């Protein structure tokens, strides 16, 4: 399972948005559209590190 630099398996939507180079609001909009994979734990919306890594690697192959 992929971990971030802090050893976490999930990151917040704003952290994922920062890695993607988009705004916080764009990150939440992408999550709502299903373009950014997320899981909900209680009221928190989190992005699995492995899913974000896959998304970034697929985008790199398409470019």
Phi and psi in radians as a Rosetta constraint file:
Dihedral C 1 N 2 CA 2 C 2 CIRCULARHARMONIC -1.305 0.35
Dihedral N 2 CA 2 C 2 N 3 CIRCULARHARMONIC 2.463 0.35
Dihedral C 2 N 3 CA 3 C 3 CIRCULARHARMONIC -2.158 0.35
Dihedral N 3 CA 3 C 3 N 4 CIRCULARHARMONIC 2.657 0.35
Dihedral C 3 N 4 CA 4 C 4 CIRCULARHARMONIC -1.505 0.35
Dihedral N 4 CA 4 C 4 N 5 CIRCULARHARMONIC -3.041 0.35
Dihedral C 4 N 5 CA 5 C 5 CIRCULARHARMONIC -1.072 0.35
Dihedral N 5 CA 5 C 5 N 6 CIRCULARHARMONIC -0.470 0.35
Dihedral C 5 N 6 CA 6 C 6 CIRCULARHARMONIC -1.576 0.35
Dihedral N 6 CA 6 C 6 N 7 CIRCULARHARMONIC 0.038 0.35
Dihedral C 6 N 7 CA 7 C 7 CIRCULARHARMONIC 1.456 0.35
Dihedral N 7 CA 7 C 7 N 8 CIRCULARHARMONIC 0.257 0.35
Dihedral C 7 N 8 CA 8 C 8 CIRCULARHARMONIC -1.583 0.35
Dihedral N 8 CA 8 C 8 N 9 CIRCULARHARMONIC 2.516 0.35
Dihedral C 8 N 9 CA 9 C 9 CIRCULARHARMONIC -1.537 0.35
Dihedral N 9 CA 9 C 9 N 10 CIRCULARHARMONIC -0.279 0.35
Dihedral C 9 N 10 CA 10 C 10 CIRCULARHARMONIC -2.315 0.35
Dihedral N 10 CA 10 C 10 N 11 CIRCULARHARMONIC 2.673 0.35
Dihedral C 10 N 11 CA 11 C 11 CIRCULARHARMONIC -2.294 0.35
Dihedral N 11 CA 11 C 11 N 12 CIRCULARHARMONIC 2.884 0.35
Dihedral C 11 N 12 CA 12 C 12 CIRCULARHARMONIC -1.354 0.35
Dihedral N 12 CA 12 C 12 N 13 CIRCULARHARMONIC 2.842 0.35
Dihedral C 12 N 13 CA 13 C 13 CIRCULARHARMONIC -1.063 0.35
Dihedral N 13 CA 13 C 13 N 14 CIRCULARHARMONIC -0.781 0.35
Dihedral C 13 N 14 CA 14 C 14 CIRCULARHARMONIC -1.048 0.35
Dihedral N 14 CA 14 C 14 N 15 CIRCULARHARMONIC -0.629 0.35
Dihedral C 14 N 15 CA 15 C 15 CIRCULARHARMONIC -1.159 0.35
Dihedral N 15 CA 15 C 15 N 16 CIRCULARHARMONIC -0.723 0.35
Dihedral C 15 N 16 CA 16 C 16 CIRCULARHARMONIC -1.132 0.35
Dihedral N 16 CA 16 C 16 N 17 CIRCULARHARMONIC -0.726 0.35
Dihedral C 16 N 17 CA 17 C 17 CIRCULARHARMONIC -1.062 0.35
Dihedral N 17 CA 17 C 17 N 18 CIRCULARHARMONIC -0.720 0.35
Dihedral C 17 N 18 CA 18 C 18 CIRCULARHARMONIC -1.076 0.35
Dihedral N 18 CA 18 C 18 N 19 CIRCULARHARMONIC -0.741 0.35
Dihedral C 18 N 19 CA 19 C 19 CIRCULARHARMONIC -1.132 0.35
Dihedral N 19 CA 19 C 19 N 20 CIRCULARHARMONIC -0.583 0.35
Dihedral C 19 N 20 CA 20 C 20 CIRCULARHARMONIC -1.429 0.35
Dihedral N 20 CA 20 C 20 N 21 CIRCULARHARMONIC -0.200 0.35
Dihedral C 20 N 21 CA 21 C 21 CIRCULARHARMONIC 1.347 0.35
Dihedral N 21 CA 21 C 21 N 22 CIRCULARHARMONIC 0.510 0.35
Dihedral C 21 N 22 CA 22 C 22 CIRCULARHARMONIC -2.117 0.35
Dihedral N 22 CA 22 C 22 N 23 CIRCULARHARMONIC 2.931 0.35
Dihedral C 22 N 23 CA 23 C 23 CIRCULARHARMONIC -1.302 0.35
Dihedral N 23 CA 23 C 23 N 24 CIRCULARHARMONIC 2.858 0.35
Dihedral C 23 N 24 CA 24 C 24 CIRCULARHARMONIC -1.001 0.35
Dihedral N 24 CA 24 C 24 N 25 CIRCULARHARMONIC -0.816 0.35
Dihedral C 24 N 25 CA 25 C 25 CIRCULARHARMONIC -1.103 0.35
Dihedral N 25 CA 25 C 25 N 26 CIRCULARHARMONIC -0.708 0.35
Dihedral C 25 N 26 CA 26 C 26 CIRCULARHARMONIC -1.107 0.35
Dihedral N 26 CA 26 C 26 N 27 CIRCULARHARMONIC -0.605 0.35
Dihedral C 26 N 27 CA 27 C 27 CIRCULARHARMONIC -1.099 0.35
Dihedral N 27 CA 27 C 27 N 28 CIRCULARHARMONIC -0.794 0.35
Dihedral C 27 N 28 CA 28 C 28 CIRCULARHARMONIC -1.173 0.35
Dihedral N 28 CA 28 C 28 N 29 CIRCULARHARMONIC -0.630 0.35
Dihedral C 28 N 29 CA 29 C 29 CIRCULARHARMONIC -1.150 0.35
Dihedral N 29 CA 29 C 29 N 30 CIRCULARHARMONIC -0.726 0.35
Dihedral C 29 N 30 CA 30 C 30 CIRCULARHARMONIC -1.104 0.35
Dihedral N 30 CA 30 C 30 N 31 CIRCULARHARMONIC -0.667 0.35
Dihedral C 30 N 31 CA 31 C 31 CIRCULARHARMONIC -1.136 0.35
Dihedral N 31 CA 31 C 31 N 32 CIRCULARHARMONIC -0.724 0.35
Dihedral C 31 N 32 CA 32 C 32 CIRCULARHARMONIC -1.135 0.35
Dihedral N 32 CA 32 C 32 N 33 CIRCULARHARMONIC -0.595 0.35
Dihedral C 32 N 33 CA 33 C 33 CIRCULARHARMONIC -1.410 0.35
Dihedral N 33 CA 33 C 33 N 34 CIRCULARHARMONIC -0.157 0.35
Dihedral C 33 N 34 CA 34 C 34 CIRCULARHARMONIC 1.507 0.35
Dihedral N 34 CA 34 C 34 N 35 CIRCULARHARMONIC 0.131 0.35
Dihedral C 34 N 35 CA 35 C 35 CIRCULARHARMONIC -1.403 0.35
Dihedral N 35 CA 35 C 35 N 36 CIRCULARHARMONIC -0.407 0.35
Dihedral C 35 N 36 CA 36 C 36 CIRCULARHARMONIC -2.003 0.35
Dihedral N 36 CA 36 C 36 N 37 CIRCULARHARMONIC 2.001 0.35
Dihedral C 36 N 37 CA 37 C 37 CIRCULARHARMONIC -1.158 0.35
Dihedral N 37 CA 37 C 37 N 38 CIRCULARHARMONIC 2.285 0.35
Dihedral C 37 N 38 CA 38 C 38 CIRCULARHARMONIC -2.401 0.35
Dihedral N 38 CA 38 C 38 N 39 CIRCULARHARMONIC 2.824 0.35
Dihedral C 38 N 39 CA 39 C 39 CIRCULARHARMONIC -2.264 0.35
Dihedral N 39 CA 39 C 39 N 40 CIRCULARHARMONIC 2.566 0.35
Dihedral C 39 N 40 CA 40 C 40 CIRCULARHARMONIC -1.862 0.35
Dihedral N 40 CA 40 C 40 N 41 CIRCULARHARMONIC 2.215 0.35
Dihedral C 40 N 41 CA 41 C 41 CIRCULARHARMONIC -2.133 0.35
Dihedral N 41 CA 41 C 41 N 42 CIRCULARHARMONIC 1.838 0.35
Dihedral C 41 N 42 CA 42 C 42 CIRCULARHARMONIC 1.127 0.35
Dihedral N 42 CA 42 C 42 N 43 CIRCULARHARMONIC -2.166 0.35
Dihedral C 42 N 43 CA 43 C 43 CIRCULARHARMONIC -1.641 0.35
Dihedral N 43 CA 43 C 43 N 44 CIRCULARHARMONIC -0.101 0.35
Dihedral C 43 N 44 CA 44 C 44 CIRCULARHARMONIC -1.520 0.35
Dihedral N 44 CA 44 C 44 N 45 CIRCULARHARMONIC 2.394 0.35
Dihedral C 44 N 45 CA 45 C 45 CIRCULARHARMONIC -1.863 0.35
Dihedral N 45 CA 45 C 45 N 46 CIRCULARHARMONIC 2.049 0.35
Dihedral C 45 N 46 CA 46 C 46 CIRCULARHARMONIC -2.144 0.35
Dihedral N 46 CA 46 C 46 N 47 CIRCULARHARMONIC 2.679 0.35
Dihedral C 46 N 47 CA 47 C 47 CIRCULARHARMONIC -1.927 0.35
Dihedral N 47 CA 47 C 47 N 48 CIRCULARHARMONIC 2.100 0.35
Dihedral C 47 N 48 CA 48 C 48 CIRCULARHARMONIC -1.110 0.35
Dihedral N 48 CA 48 C 48 N 49 CIRCULARHARMONIC 2.295 0.35
Dihedral C 48 N 49 CA 49 C 49 CIRCULARHARMONIC -0.995 0.35
Dihedral N 49 CA 49 C 49 N 50 CIRCULARHARMONIC -0.743 0.35
Dihedral C 49 N 50 CA 50 C 50 CIRCULARHARMONIC -1.104 0.35
Dihedral N 50 CA 50 C 50 N 51 CIRCULARHARMONIC -0.691 0.35
Dihedral C 50 N 51 CA 51 C 51 CIRCULARHARMONIC -1.172 0.35
Dihedral N 51 CA 51 C 51 N 52 CIRCULARHARMONIC -0.690 0.35
Dihedral C 51 N 52 CA 52 C 52 CIRCULARHARMONIC -1.162 0.35
Dihedral N 52 CA 52 C 52 N 53 CIRCULARHARMONIC -0.721 0.35
Dihedral C 52 N 53 CA 53 C 53 CIRCULARHARMONIC -1.071 0.35
Dihedral N 53 CA 53 C 53 N 54 CIRCULARHARMONIC -0.733 0.35
Dihedral C 53 N 54 CA 54 C 54 CIRCULARHARMONIC -1.089 0.35
Dihedral N 54 CA 54 C 54 N 55 CIRCULARHARMONIC -0.771 0.35
Dihedral C 54 N 55 CA 55 C 55 CIRCULARHARMONIC -1.039 0.35
Dihedral N 55 CA 55 C 55 N 56 CIRCULARHARMONIC -0.774 0.35
Dihedral C 55 N 56 CA 56 C 56 CIRCULARHARMONIC -1.182 0.35
Dihedral N 56 CA 56 C 56 N 57 CIRCULARHARMONIC -0.683 0.35
Dihedral C 56 N 57 CA 57 C 57 CIRCULARHARMONIC -1.225 0.35
Dihedral N 57 CA 57 C 57 N 58 CIRCULARHARMONIC -0.644 0.35
Dihedral C 57 N 58 CA 58 C 58 CIRCULARHARMONIC -1.159 0.35
Dihedral N 58 CA 58 C 58 N 59 CIRCULARHARMONIC -0.664 0.35
Dihedral C 58 N 59 CA 59 C 59 CIRCULARHARMONIC -1.160 0.35
Dihedral N 59 CA 59 C 59 N 60 CIRCULARHARMONIC -0.629 0.35
Dihedral C 59 N 60 CA 60 C 60 CIRCULARHARMONIC -1.166 0.35
Dihedral N 60 CA 60 C 60 N 61 CIRCULARHARMONIC -0.602 0.35
Dihedral C 60 N 61 CA 61 C 61 CIRCULARHARMONIC -1.262 0.35
Dihedral N 61 CA 61 C 61 N 62 CIRCULARHARMONIC -0.576 0.35
Dihedral C 61 N 62 CA 62 C 62 CIRCULARHARMONIC -1.348 0.35
Dihedral N 62 CA 62 C 62 N 63 CIRCULARHARMONIC -0.402 0.35
